[in-house]
Amino acid sequence: MNITFPIDEAGYIALHIHTAKLKSGDMKQTLRQTAILSHMIQTIRDHLKMEMNEEDLSYQRLITHLRFALLRINDKQQHTMDEEMLKMIKLKFPASYECAQQIATELLHHYQMLLPEHELGYITLHIERLRIK
């Protein structure tokens, strides 16, 4: 037996499964996080003027990192990075770091979320991985 659902219904079911999987139980929070992630990805696309393959492992790692970065922000946890490493990332990957800064600006402006500089370092590495493909 083959059952098909309208795309809207499939999306709604997927959100319920995602919410249950994260054990958050909060559909409103899941929808907000999904909207923020979408905004972040669109910022990267616009800033770097590039399309991304959603099946690519680097893209999936970026999404995973961004999702957990949002959780860390909400839980007021810090993801720290060695200062020298952060300095090196800024110097070695200026285009990707500038893109990460744009994401931080957008998050602050649209969602009142502050993305710590150390988090920008990790996001820069993920962006750079996508950029060089």
A tleap script that builds the chain and sets N, CA, C and O, in Angstrom:
source leaprc.protein.ff14SB
mol = sequence {
  NMET ASN ILE THR PHE PRO ILE ASP GLU ALA
  GLY TYR ILE ALA LEU HIE ILE HIE THR ALA
  LYS LEU LYS SER GLY ASP MET LYS GLN THR
  LEU ARG GLN THR ALA ILE LEU SER HIE MET
  ILE GLN THR ILE ARG ASP HIE LEU LYS MET
  GLU MET ASN GLU GLU ASP LEU SER TYR GLN
  ARG LEU ILE THR HIE LEU ARG PHE ALA LEU
  LEU ARG ILE ASN ASP LYS GLN GLN HIE THR
  MET ASP GLU GLU MET LEU LYS MET ILE LYS
  LEU LYS PHE PRO ALA SER TYR GLU CYS ALA
  GLN GLN ILE ALA THR GLU LEU LEU HIE HIE
  TYR GLN MET LEU LEU PRO GLU HIE GLU LEU
  GLY TYR ILE THR LEU HIE ILE GLU ARG LEU
  ARG ILE CLYS
}
set mol.1.N position { 0.841 -1.174 0.000 }
set mol.1.CA position { 0.000 0.000 0.000 }
set mol.1.C position { 0.887 1.237 0.000 }
set mol.1.O position { 1.774 1.366 0.843 }
set mol.2.N position { 0.654 2.142 -0.935 }
set mol.2.CA position { 1.450 3.352 -1.064 }
set mol.2.C position { 0.578 4.554 -0.710 }
set mol.2.O position { -0.419 4.827 -1.379 }
set mol.3.N position { 0.961 5.270 0.347 }
set mol.3.CA position { 0.192 6.420 0.810 }
set mol.3.C position { 0.984 7.683 0.494 }
set mol.3.O position { 2.182 7.760 0.765 }
set mol.4.N position { 0.307 8.664 -0.079 }
set mol.4.CA position { 0.967 9.946 -0.347 }
set mol.4.C position { 0.250 11.044 0.424 }
set mol.4.O position { -0.956 10.982 0.662 }
set mol.5.N position { 1.032 12.058 0.807 }
set mol.5.CA position { 0.510 13.195 1.556 }
set mol.5.C position { 0.783 14.461 0.764 }
set mol.5.O position { 1.776 14.534 0.040 }
set mol.6.N position { -0.078 15.454 0.888 }
set mol.6.CA position { 0.260 16.764 0.318 }
set mol.6.C position { 1.543 17.275 0.991 }
set mol.6.O position { 1.813 16.950 2.148 }
set mol.7.N position { 2.318 18.063 0.271 }
set mol.7.CA position { 3.608 18.532 0.778 }
set mol.7.C position { 3.475 19.284 2.101 }
set mol.7.O position { 4.337 19.148 2.969 }
set mol.8.N position { 2.410 20.076 2.274 }
set mol.8.CA position { 2.213 20.800 3.533 }
set mol.8.C position { 2.020 19.836 4.697 }
set mol.8.O position { 2.561 20.033 5.785 }
set mol.9.N position { 1.241 18.795 4.446 }
set mol.9.CA position { 0.987 17.801 5.494 }
set mol.9.C position { 2.275 17.054 5.835 }
set mol.9.O position { 2.556 16.796 7.006 }
set mol.10.N position { 3.051 16.712 4.817 }
set mol.10.CA position { 4.324 16.022 5.044 }
set mol.10.C position { 5.258 16.899 5.877 }
set mol.10.O position { 5.934 16.404 6.778 }
set mol.11.N position { 5.299 18.197 5.580 }
set mol.11.CA position { 6.134 19.125 6.359 }
set mol.11.C position { 5.682 19.210 7.802 }
set mol.11.O position { 6.505 19.241 8.717 }
set mol.12.N position { 4.371 19.248 8.008 }
set mol.12.CA position { 3.823 19.319 9.358 }
set mol.12.C position { 4.173 18.057 10.151 }
set mol.12.O position { 4.539 18.134 11.324 }
set mol.13.N position { 4.058 16.902 9.504 }
set mol.13.CA position { 4.406 15.634 10.157 }
set mol.13.C position { 5.894 15.616 10.485 }
set mol.13.O position { 6.290 15.190 11.570 }
set mol.14.N position { 6.720 16.082 9.541 }
set mol.14.CA position { 8.167 16.112 9.775 }
set mol.14.C position { 8.514 16.990 10.966 }
set mol.14.O position { 9.385 16.629 11.757 }
set mol.15.N position { 7.851 18.141 11.113 }
set mol.15.CA position { 8.103 19.016 12.251 }
set mol.15.C position { 7.729 18.330 13.565 }
set mol.15.O position { 8.434 18.470 14.564 }
set mol.16.N position { 6.626 17.593 13.561 }
set mol.16.CA position { 6.231 16.866 14.772 }
set mol.16.C position { 7.268 15.804 15.138 }
set mol.16.O position { 7.619 15.642 16.307 }
set mol.17.N position { 7.747 15.093 14.138 }
set mol.17.CA position { 8.763 14.070 14.389 }
set mol.17.C position { 10.037 14.718 14.911 }
set mol.17.O position { 10.646 14.224 15.859 }
set mol.18.N position { 10.441 15.827 14.290 }
set mol.18.CA position { 11.645 16.549 14.719 }
set mol.18.C position { 11.506 17.021 16.171 }
set mol.18.O position { 12.427 16.876 16.975 }
set mol.19.N position { 10.353 17.579 16.486 }
set mol.19.CA position { 10.115 18.065 17.843 }
set mol.19.C position { 10.178 16.925 18.841 }
set mol.19.O position { 10.781 17.062 19.905 }
set mol.20.N position { 9.565 15.808 18.510 }
set mol.20.CA position { 9.577 14.653 19.408 }
set mol.20.C position { 10.991 14.108 19.557 }
set mol.20.O position { 11.392 13.701 20.647 }
set mol.21.N position { 11.750 14.101 18.456 }
set mol.21.CA position { 13.109 13.574 18.477 }
set mol.21.C position { 14.007 14.403 19.394 }
set mol.21.O position { 14.826 13.851 20.129 }
set mol.22.N position { 13.857 15.709 19.352 }
set mol.22.CA position { 14.674 16.581 20.203 }
set mol.22.C position { 14.170 16.613 21.642 }
set mol.22.O position { 14.807 17.197 22.518 }
set mol.23.N position { 13.020 15.979 21.877 }
set mol.23.CA position { 12.406 15.943 23.205 }
set mol.23.C position { 12.099 17.343 23.724 }
set mol.23.O position { 11.986 17.568 24.929 }
set mol.24.N position { 11.965 18.283 22.777 }
set mol.24.CA position { 11.656 19.637 23.216 }
set mol.24.C position { 10.164 19.789 23.459 }
set mol.24.O position { 9.749 20.529 24.352 }
set mol.25.N position { 9.360 19.094 22.670 }
set mol.25.CA position { 7.924 19.153 22.847 }
set mol.25.C position { 7.318 20.509 22.552 }
set mol.25.O position { 6.137 20.713 22.833 }
set mol.26.N position { 8.066 21.436 22.001 }
set mol.26.CA position { 7.592 22.791 21.780 }
set mol.26.C position { 7.584 23.098 20.280 }
set mol.26.O position { 8.608 23.468 19.706 }
set mol.27.N position { 6.426 22.939 19.664 }
set mol.27.CA position { 6.300 23.154 18.224 }
set mol.27.C position { 6.622 24.600 17.847 }
set mol.27.O position { 7.248 24.846 16.815 }
set mol.28.N position { 6.202 25.551 18.669 }
set mol.28.CA position { 6.461 26.967 18.382 }
set mol.28.C position { 7.973 27.225 18.317 }
set mol.28.O position { 8.448 27.924 17.421 }
set mol.29.N position { 8.721 26.661 19.262 }
set mol.29.CA position { 10.173 26.835 19.284 }
set mol.29.C position { 10.819 26.172 18.061 }
set mol.29.O position { 11.759 26.716 17.481 }
set mol.30.N position { 10.312 25.000 17.674 }
set mol.30.CA position { 10.840 24.303 16.505 }
set mol.30.C position { 10.599 25.122 15.241 }
set mol.30.O position { 11.493 25.244 14.403 }
set mol.31.N position { 9.417 25.677 15.098 }
set mol.31.CA position { 9.113 26.514 13.935 }
set mol.31.C position { 9.999 27.762 13.907 }
set mol.31.O position { 10.483 28.160 12.847 }
set mol.32.N position { 10.208 28.372 15.064 }
set mol.32.CA position { 11.070 29.560 15.143 }
set mol.32.C position { 12.502 29.206 14.755 }
set mol.32.O position { 13.139 29.918 13.979 }
set mol.33.N position { 13.003 28.092 15.306 }
set mol.33.CA position { 14.367 27.674 14.994 }
set mol.33.C position { 14.515 27.369 13.501 }
set mol.33.O position { 15.536 27.703 12.899 }
set mol.34.N position { 13.518 26.747 12.911 }
set mol.34.CA position { 13.553 26.438 11.490 }
set mol.34.C position { 13.584 27.719 10.657 }
set mol.34.O position { 14.318 27.802 9.673 }
set mol.35.N position { 12.797 28.706 11.047 }
set mol.35.CA position { 12.787 29.989 10.335 }
set mol.35.C position { 14.140 30.690 10.460 }
set mol.35.O position { 14.646 31.249 9.488 }
set mol.36.N position { 14.719 30.657 11.652 }
set mol.36.CA position { 16.024 31.296 11.866 }
set mol.36.C position { 17.103 30.595 11.047 }
set mol.36.O position { 17.928 31.254 10.414 }
set mol.37.N position { 17.100 29.268 11.056 }
set mol.37.CA position { 18.076 28.510 10.257 }
set mol.37.C position { 17.946 28.851 8.776 }
set mol.37.O position { 18.943 29.044 8.081 }
set mol.38.N position { 16.722 28.919 8.313 }
set mol.38.CA position { 16.476 29.260 6.913 }
set mol.38.C position { 17.027 30.652 6.600 }
set mol.38.O position { 17.631 30.859 5.547 }
set mol.39.N position { 16.821 31.595 7.501 }
set mol.39.CA position { 17.330 32.959 7.335 }
set mol.39.C position { 18.860 32.950 7.300 }
set mol.39.O position { 19.467 33.648 6.487 }
set mol.40.N position { 19.477 32.169 8.171 }
set mol.40.CA position { 20.945 32.090 8.211 }
set mol.40.C position { 21.497 31.528 6.897 }
set mol.40.O position { 22.474 32.047 6.356 }
set mol.41.N position { 20.871 30.473 6.394 }
set mol.41.CA position { 21.325 29.865 5.141 }
set mol.41.C position { 21.132 30.835 3.981 }
set mol.41.O position { 21.992 30.938 3.106 }
set mol.42.N position { 20.013 31.542 3.971 }
set mol.42.CA position { 19.781 32.519 2.907 }
set mol.42.C position { 20.808 33.646 2.971 }
set mol.42.O position { 21.235 34.155 1.935 }
set mol.43.N position { 21.204 34.033 4.168 }
set mol.43.CA position { 22.244 35.059 4.333 }
set mol.43.C position { 23.556 34.581 3.713 }
set mol.43.O position { 24.243 35.347 3.037 }
set mol.44.N position { 23.897 33.326 3.942 }
set mol.44.CA position { 25.128 32.766 3.359 }
set mol.44.C position { 25.025 32.759 1.837 }
set mol.44.O position { 25.950 33.181 1.142 }
set mol.45.N position { 23.901 32.281 1.329 }
set mol.45.CA position { 23.704 32.245 -0.139 }
set mol.45.C position { 23.832 33.634 -0.744 }
set mol.45.O position { 24.514 33.820 -1.751 }
set mol.46.N position { 23.173 34.608 -0.124 }
set mol.46.CA position { 23.199 35.975 -0.644 }
set mol.46.C position { 24.583 36.602 -0.534 }
set mol.46.O position { 25.068 37.233 -1.473 }
set mol.47.N position { 25.206 36.422 0.615 }
set mol.47.CA position { 26.508 37.052 0.855 }
set mol.47.C position { 27.584 36.499 -0.079 }
set mol.47.O position { 28.389 37.253 -0.625 }
set mol.48.N position { 27.591 35.183 -0.255 }
set mol.48.CA position { 28.622 34.551 -1.086 }
set mol.48.C position { 28.176 34.343 -2.531 }
set mol.48.O position { 28.948 33.879 -3.370 }
set mol.49.N position { 26.916 34.694 -2.810 }
set mol.49.CA position { 26.362 34.530 -4.152 }
set mol.49.C position { 26.591 33.110 -4.675 }
set mol.49.O position { 27.160 32.894 -5.746 }
set mol.50.N position { 26.123 32.158 -3.872 }
set mol.50.CA position { 26.327 30.757 -4.256 }
set mol.50.C position { 25.114 29.914 -3.878 }
set mol.50.O position { 24.363 30.242 -2.959 }
set mol.51.N position { 24.949 28.837 -4.605 }
set mol.51.CA position { 23.940 27.844 -4.257 }
set mol.51.C position { 24.629 26.741 -3.474 }
set mol.51.O position { 25.837 26.539 -3.600 }
set mol.52.N position { 23.868 26.040 -2.679 }
set mol.52.CA position { 24.431 24.960 -1.871 }
set mol.52.C position { 23.673 23.673 -2.156 }
set mol.52.O position { 22.452 23.668 -2.311 }
set mol.53.N position { 24.418 22.600 -2.218 }
set mol.53.CA position { 23.829 21.282 -2.400 }
set mol.53.C position { 23.419 20.755 -1.028 }
set mol.53.O position { 24.270 20.465 -0.187 }
set mol.54.N position { 22.121 20.633 -0.807 }
set mol.54.CA position { 21.612 20.215 0.495 }
set mol.54.C position { 21.948 18.763 0.829 }
set mol.54.O position { 21.813 18.343 1.978 }
set mol.55.N position { 22.381 18.005 -0.162 }
set mol.55.CA position { 22.779 16.616 0.061 }
set mol.55.C position { 24.256 16.506 0.458 }
set mol.55.O position { 24.706 15.456 0.918 }
set mol.56.N position { 24.995 17.592 0.276 }
set mol.56.CA position { 26.429 17.604 0.558 }
set mol.56.C position { 26.685 17.486 2.063 }
set mol.56.O position { 25.999 18.119 2.865 }
set mol.57.N position { 27.661 16.685 2.434 }
set mol.57.CA position { 27.996 16.480 3.839 }
set mol.57.C position { 28.406 17.789 4.514 }
set mol.57.O position { 28.062 18.013 5.674 }
set mol.58.N position { 29.127 18.647 3.816 }
set mol.58.CA position { 29.536 19.934 4.396 }
set mol.58.C position { 28.326 20.808 4.701 }
set mol.58.O position { 28.306 21.506 5.714 }
set mol.59.N position { 27.325 20.775 3.837 }
set mol.59.CA position { 26.095 21.525 4.080 }
set mol.59.C position { 25.376 20.978 5.310 }
set mol.59.O position { 24.921 21.742 6.161 }
set mol.60.N position { 25.276 19.672 5.398 }
set mol.60.CA position { 24.591 19.047 6.527 }
set mol.60.C position { 25.326 19.331 7.843 }
set mol.60.O position { 24.690 19.530 8.879 }
set mol.61.N position { 26.643 19.349 7.802 }
set mol.61.CA position { 27.416 19.695 9.002 }
set mol.61.C position { 27.181 21.146 9.411 }
set mol.61.O position { 27.071 21.455 10.597 }
set mol.62.N position { 27.105 22.036 8.415 }
set mol.62.CA position { 26.804 23.440 8.702 }
set mol.62.C position { 25.450 23.564 9.391 }
set mol.62.O position { 25.329 24.240 10.412 }
set mol.63.N position { 24.443 22.919 8.838 }
set mol.63.CA position { 23.095 22.980 9.411 }
set mol.63.C position { 23.111 22.447 10.844 }
set mol.63.O position { 22.523 23.052 11.741 }
set mol.64.N position { 23.778 21.326 11.054 }
set mol.64.CA position { 23.864 20.747 12.402 }
set mol.64.C position { 24.539 21.722 13.354 }
set mol.64.O position { 24.070 21.927 14.473 }
set mol.65.N position { 25.645 22.327 12.912 }
set mol.65.CA position { 26.346 23.272 13.784 }
set mol.65.C position { 25.466 24.483 14.092 }
set mol.65.O position { 25.391 24.922 15.239 }
set mol.66.N position { 24.806 25.018 13.077 }
set mol.66.CA position { 23.946 26.183 13.296 }
set mol.66.C position { 22.801 25.859 14.253 }
set mol.66.O position { 22.450 26.671 15.108 }
set mol.67.N position { 22.225 24.677 14.104 }
set mol.67.CA position { 21.130 24.261 14.996 }
set mol.67.C position { 21.615 24.231 16.447 }
set mol.67.O position { 20.947 24.750 17.341 }
set mol.68.N position { 22.782 23.619 16.672 }
set mol.68.CA position { 23.304 23.544 18.037 }
set mol.68.C position { 23.791 24.904 18.534 }
set mol.68.O position { 23.737 25.178 19.733 }
set mol.69.N position { 24.266 25.755 17.628 }
set mol.69.CA position { 24.655 27.120 18.026 }
set mol.69.C position { 23.433 27.869 18.556 }
set mol.69.O position { 23.521 28.575 19.560 }
set mol.70.N position { 22.303 27.716 17.884 }
set mol.70.CA position { 21.071 28.367 18.355 }
set mol.70.C position { 20.656 27.826 19.721 }
set mol.70.O position { 20.213 28.584 20.584 }
set mol.71.N position { 20.800 26.525 19.914 }
set mol.71.CA position { 20.475 25.945 21.221 }
set mol.71.C position { 21.408 26.485 22.305 }
set mol.71.O position { 20.972 26.784 23.416 }
set mol.72.N position { 22.708 26.609 21.969 }
set mol.72.CA position { 23.664 27.152 22.941 }
set mol.72.C position { 23.324 28.595 23.293 }
set mol.72.O position { 23.434 28.996 24.452 }
set mol.73.N position { 22.914 29.372 22.303 }
set mol.73.CA position { 22.529 30.765 22.565 }
set mol.73.C position { 21.324 30.791 23.504 }
set mol.73.O position { 21.303 31.542 24.479 }
set mol.74.N position { 20.322 29.964 23.199 }
set mol.74.CA position { 19.113 29.928 24.035 }
set mol.74.C position { 19.420 29.464 25.456 }
set mol.74.O position { 18.818 29.949 26.414 }
set mol.75.N position { 20.365 28.519 25.592 }
set mol.75.CA position { 20.725 27.999 26.915 }
set mol.75.C position { 21.829 28.809 27.576 }
set mol.75.O position { 22.273 28.484 28.677 }
set mol.76.N position { 22.275 29.877 26.892 }
set mol.76.CA position { 23.343 30.757 27.385 }
set mol.76.C position { 24.629 29.992 27.686 }
set mol.76.O position { 25.310 30.249 28.679 }
set mol.77.N position { 24.943 29.038 26.794 }
set mol.77.CA position { 26.184 28.277 26.895 }
set mol.77.C position { 27.189 28.854 25.902 }
set mol.77.O position { 26.806 29.395 24.865 }
set mol.78.N position { 28.450 28.738 26.216 }
set mol.78.CA position { 29.508 29.230 25.334 }
set mol.78.C position { 30.235 28.060 24.695 }
set mol.78.O position { 30.496 27.045 25.340 }
set mol.79.N position { 30.555 28.216 23.426 }
set mol.79.CA position { 31.366 27.251 22.680 }
set mol.79.C position { 32.701 27.957 22.481 }
set mol.79.O position { 32.812 28.825 21.614 }
set mol.80.N position { 33.707 27.606 23.260 }
set mol.80.CA position { 34.939 28.387 23.226 }
set mol.80.C position { 35.937 27.846 22.205 }
set mol.80.O position { 35.920 26.674 21.828 }
set mol.81.N position { 36.806 28.761 21.779 }
set mol.81.CA position { 37.865 28.445 20.826 }
set mol.81.C position { 39.111 29.183 21.291 }
set mol.81.O position { 39.027 30.300 21.802 }
set mol.82.N position { 40.244 28.566 21.115 }
set mol.82.CA position { 41.526 29.173 21.438 }
set mol.82.C position { 41.659 30.511 20.703 }
set mol.82.O position { 41.364 30.595 19.511 }
set mol.83.N position { 42.099 31.546 21.404 }
set mol.83.CA position { 42.212 32.897 20.815 }
set mol.83.C position { 43.122 32.921 19.587 }
set mol.83.O position { 42.814 33.587 18.598 }
set mol.84.N position { 44.240 32.198 19.647 }
set mol.84.CA position { 45.157 32.175 18.498 }
set mol.84.C position { 44.510 31.507 17.296 }
set mol.84.O position { 44.697 31.939 16.159 }
set mol.85.N position { 43.751 30.455 17.553 }
set mol.85.CA position { 43.046 29.750 16.481 }
set mol.85.C position { 42.024 30.685 15.837 }
set mol.85.O position { 41.913 30.739 14.612 }
set mol.86.N position { 41.283 31.417 16.661 }
set mol.86.CA position { 40.290 32.358 16.156 }
set mol.86.C position { 40.961 33.433 15.301 }
set mol.86.O position { 40.459 33.781 14.232 }
set mol.87.N position { 42.084 33.954 15.766 }
set mol.87.CA position { 42.827 34.967 15.022 }
set mol.87.C position { 43.271 34.426 13.664 }
set mol.87.O position { 43.163 35.114 12.649 }
set mol.88.N position { 43.771 33.186 13.652 }
set mol.88.CA position { 44.229 32.554 12.420 }
set mol.88.C position { 43.073 32.349 11.436 }
set mol.88.O position { 43.234 32.567 10.236 }
set mol.89.N position { 41.912 31.930 11.943 }
set mol.89.CA position { 40.738 31.716 11.092 }
set mol.89.C position { 40.318 33.026 10.436 }
set mol.89.O position { 40.004 33.053 9.246 }
set mol.90.N position { 40.311 34.112 11.206 }
set mol.90.CA position { 39.936 35.420 10.663 }
set mol.90.C position { 40.879 35.838 9.538 }
set mol.90.O position { 40.440 36.356 8.512 }
set mol.91.N position { 42.178 35.609 9.738 }
set mol.91.CA position { 43.169 36.006 8.746 }
set mol.91.C position { 43.159 35.102 7.517 }
set mol.91.O position { 43.297 35.577 6.390 }
set mol.92.N position { 43.000 33.826 7.732 }
set mol.92.CA position { 43.089 32.858 6.628 }
set mol.92.C position { 41.815 32.796 5.783 }
set mol.92.O position { 41.885 32.527 4.584 }
set mol.93.N position { 40.661 33.039 6.390 }
set mol.93.CA position { 39.387 32.908 5.688 }
set mol.93.C position { 38.547 34.189 5.801 }
set mol.93.O position { 37.440 34.145 6.336 }
set mol.94.N position { 39.050 35.324 5.310 }
set mol.94.CA position { 38.342 36.591 5.521 }
set mol.94.C position { 36.939 36.635 4.893 }
set mol.94.O position { 36.024 37.206 5.487 }
set mol.95.N position { 36.760 36.052 3.723 }
set mol.95.CA position { 35.440 36.089 3.080 }
set mol.95.C position { 34.414 35.294 3.894 }
set mol.95.O position { 33.278 35.731 4.076 }
set mol.96.N position { 34.825 34.139 4.374 }
set mol.96.CA position { 33.916 33.306 5.165 }
set mol.96.C position { 33.656 33.928 6.535 }
set mol.96.O position { 32.545 33.835 7.056 }
set mol.97.N position { 34.674 34.562 7.121 }
set mol.97.CA position { 34.473 35.221 8.415 }
set mol.97.C position { 33.533 36.417 8.262 }
set mol.97.O position { 32.681 36.655 9.118 }
set mol.98.N position { 33.689 37.159 7.180 }
set mol.98.CA position { 32.797 38.297 6.932 }
set mol.98.C position { 31.349 37.809 6.782 }
set mol.98.O position { 30.412 38.464 7.238 }
set mol.99.N position { 31.187 36.665 6.144 }
set mol.99.CA position { 29.853 36.071 5.995 }
set mol.99.C position { 29.295 35.674 7.368 }
set mol.99.O position { 28.123 35.917 7.655 }
set mol.100.N position { 30.123 35.073 8.202 }
set mol.100.CA position { 29.697 34.700 9.558 }
set mol.100.C position { 29.301 35.952 10.351 }
set mol.100.O position { 28.330 35.933 11.107 }
set mol.101.N position { 30.052 37.025 10.173 }
set mol.101.CA position { 29.705 38.283 10.849 }
set mol.101.C position { 28.352 38.810 10.362 }
set mol.101.O position { 27.574 39.356 11.144 }
set mol.102.N position { 28.080 38.643 9.069 }
set mol.102.CA position { 26.790 39.077 8.523 }
set mol.102.C position { 25.650 38.273 9.150 }
set mol.102.O position { 24.586 38.817 9.447 }
set mol.103.N position { 25.880 36.980 9.348 }
set mol.103.CA position { 24.884 36.132 10.021 }
set mol.103.C position { 24.636 36.665 11.433 }
set mol.103.O position { 23.490 36.778 11.869 }
set mol.104.N position { 25.719 36.992 12.144 }
set mol.104.CA position { 25.590 37.513 13.507 }
set mol.104.C position { 24.800 38.821 13.517 }
set mol.104.O position { 23.959 39.035 14.390 }
set mol.105.N position { 25.067 39.681 12.562 }
set mol.105.CA position { 24.354 40.953 12.460 }
set mol.105.C position { 22.865 40.714 12.222 }
set mol.105.O position { 22.017 41.349 12.850 }
set mol.106.N position { 22.558 39.799 11.314 }
set mol.106.CA position { 21.160 39.476 11.001 }
set mol.106.C position { 20.451 38.878 12.221 }
set mol.106.O position { 19.308 39.231 12.512 }
set mol.107.N position { 21.130 37.978 12.929 }
set mol.107.CA position { 20.530 37.370 14.126 }
set mol.107.C position { 20.200 38.423 15.174 }
set mol.107.O position { 19.129 38.398 15.779 }
set mol.108.N position { 21.123 39.338 15.380 }
set mol.108.CA position { 20.908 40.379 16.371 }
set mol.108.C position { 19.767 41.310 15.949 }
set mol.108.O position { 18.895 41.651 16.748 }
set mol.109.N position { 19.795 41.708 14.689 }
set mol.109.CA position { 18.803 42.662 14.183 }
set mol.109.C position { 17.386 42.066 14.144 }
set mol.109.O position { 16.429 42.709 14.575 }
set mol.110.N position { 17.260 40.855 13.632 }
set mol.110.CA position { 15.932 40.270 13.418 }
set mol.110.C position { 15.396 39.452 14.599 }
set mol.110.O position { 14.184 39.349 14.792 }
set mol.111.N position { 16.321 38.865 15.395 }
set mol.111.CA position { 15.875 37.935 16.436 }
set mol.111.C position { 16.400 38.282 17.833 }
set mol.111.O position { 16.121 37.567 18.796 }
set mol.112.N position { 17.162 39.381 17.943 }
set mol.112.CA position { 17.744 39.805 19.211 }
set mol.112.C position { 18.571 38.681 19.851 }
set mol.112.O position { 18.537 38.478 21.065 }
set mol.113.N position { 19.308 37.965 19.009 }
set mol.113.CA position { 20.174 36.875 19.476 }
set mol.113.C position { 21.618 37.284 19.224 }
set mol.113.O position { 21.977 37.674 18.113 }
set mol.114.N position { 22.440 37.193 20.258 }
set mol.114.CA position { 23.848 37.564 20.151 }
set mol.114.C position { 24.691 36.317 19.907 }
set mol.114.O position { 24.702 35.391 20.718 }
set mol.115.N position { 25.389 36.308 18.790 }
set mol.115.CA position { 26.260 35.190 18.430 }
set mol.115.C position { 27.674 35.524 18.889 }
set mol.115.O position { 28.289 36.448 18.357 }
set mol.116.N position { 28.204 34.784 19.874 }
set mol.116.CA position { 29.550 35.081 20.385 }
set mol.116.C position { 30.623 34.919 19.302 }
set mol.116.O position { 30.467 34.134 18.367 }
set mol.117.N position { 31.700 35.669 19.447 }
set mol.117.CA position { 32.770 35.650 18.446 }
set mol.117.C position { 33.387 34.265 18.279 }
set mol.117.O position { 33.743 33.884 17.164 }
set mol.118.N position { 33.519 33.513 19.355 }
set mol.118.CA position { 34.078 32.167 19.246 }
set mol.118.C position { 33.194 31.293 18.366 }
set mol.118.O position { 33.688 30.468 17.597 }
set mol.119.N position { 31.897 31.479 18.485 }
set mol.119.CA position { 30.955 30.729 17.645 }
set mol.119.C position { 31.144 31.112 16.179 }
set mol.119.O position { 31.017 30.271 15.290 }
set mol.120.N position { 31.448 32.391 15.934 }
set mol.120.CA position { 31.712 32.848 14.568 }
set mol.120.C position { 32.899 32.111 13.953 }
set mol.120.O position { 32.912 31.836 12.753 }
set mol.121.N position { 33.892 31.794 14.775 }
set mol.121.CA position { 35.048 31.052 14.283 }
set mol.121.C position { 34.651 29.687 13.746 }
set mol.121.O position { 35.088 29.294 12.665 }
set mol.122.N position { 33.832 28.969 14.486 }
set mol.122.CA position { 33.387 27.650 14.041 }
set mol.122.C position { 32.493 27.756 12.804 }
set mol.122.O position { 32.615 26.959 11.874 }
set mol.123.N position { 31.609 28.730 12.799 }
set mol.123.CA position { 30.726 28.918 11.648 }
set mol.123.C position { 31.552 29.267 10.416 }
set mol.123.O position { 31.251 28.812 9.313 }
set mol.124.N position { 32.592 30.074 10.602 }
set mol.124.CA position { 33.492 30.429 9.504 }
set mol.124.C position { 34.086 29.181 8.866 }
set mol.124.O position { 34.134 29.073 7.641 }
set mol.125.N position { 34.536 28.245 9.680 }
set mol.125.CA position { 35.124 27.019 9.142 }
set mol.125.C position { 34.113 26.232 8.308 }
set mol.125.O position { 34.457 25.702 7.251 }
set mol.126.N position { 32.885 26.157 8.776 }
set mol.126.CA position { 31.851 25.448 8.020 }
set mol.126.C position { 31.534 26.167 6.707 }
set mol.126.O position { 31.358 25.525 5.671 }
set mol.127.N position { 31.463 27.486 6.752 }
set mol.127.CA position { 31.194 28.265 5.541 }
set mol.127.C position { 32.335 28.091 4.546 }
set mol.127.O position { 32.102 27.911 3.351 }
set mol.128.N position { 33.556 28.143 5.038 }
set mol.128.CA position { 34.727 28.000 4.166 }
set mol.128.C position { 34.711 26.652 3.457 }
set mol.128.O position { 35.039 26.568 2.273 }
set mol.129.N position { 34.335 25.609 4.168 }
set mol.129.CA position { 34.255 24.276 3.577 }
set mol.129.C position { 33.280 24.269 2.393 }
set mol.129.O position { 33.542 23.640 1.367 }
set mol.130.N position { 32.163 24.970 2.548 }
set mol.130.CA position { 31.186 25.050 1.446 }
set mol.130.C position { 31.695 25.957 0.319 }
set mol.130.O position { 31.494 25.673 -0.862 }
set mol.131.N position { 32.346 27.029 0.700 }
set mol.131.CA position { 32.792 28.036 -0.272 }
set mol.131.C position { 33.836 27.495 -1.237 }
set mol.131.O position { 33.836 27.860 -2.412 }
set mol.132.N position { 34.719 26.639 -0.765 }
set mol.132.CA position { 35.818 26.166 -1.598 }
set mol.132.C position { 35.429 25.001 -2.514 }
set mol.132.O position { 36.242 24.563 -3.329 }
set mol.133.N position { 34.229 24.507 -2.396 }
set mol.133.CA position { 33.791 23.372 -3.244 }
set mol.133.C position { 33.543 23.822 -4.648 }
set mol.133.O position { 33.171 23.013 -5.498 }
savepdb mol mol.pdb
quit
